[in-house]
Each structure stands twice: as structure tokens, then as C-alpha cells.
Amino acid sequence: MTVPERYGLGPIKVTAIADGKVDMAAQVTGSGYSVSGCSGGGGVSSEGAGGVGFSCGEGPAATINNAMSLKVVDIRDAAAVLDIEPAG
């Protein structure tokens, strides 16, 4: 899914939905990358070539790059509902 440029990420790609988590990857388009508040044991890994991977479970929203709020609203089998909006 494409997100606004001000979020500092290229399109976000869902790479897997399993074990109560949604795994995602995106290119970093800004000068840095930060994520806080992913529930469900969320984490971040380098995907190489300026990309990052992150994993979030259902629950409170994560804040990405202090600009974007990403919440996993619901996970059902191989589908998930995500809520993405400006942080704050």
C-alpha cells in the first residue's frame, strides 16, 4: 500500500500474516527510520538496500518515523485490517 511521502517510507508491503502478527517491509525514503509501540512483540530488521522490515500484532498503534500511526485492527487467518493515519 502506498503511504504519503511525509511518512518517510515507500510503499508498505505485507510479507506475511501468521502467529498473530503482520510482517511488513518498506523502503526508507527519509534520512532515518524509527518505530515505537508495536504490540505483540513487534520488531524491526534491515531488509538491505535502504529497506526495513517490521512486525506488529493487534493492539495499540505503533508510531513510525514520528509521523505515521499504524494499528493492526484485526487479524483473521491470512487477512488483516490495518489503520494508517498521521501520528499525533
Order of alpha helices (4+ residues) and beta strands (2+ residues): beta-beta-beta-beta-beta-beta-beta-beta
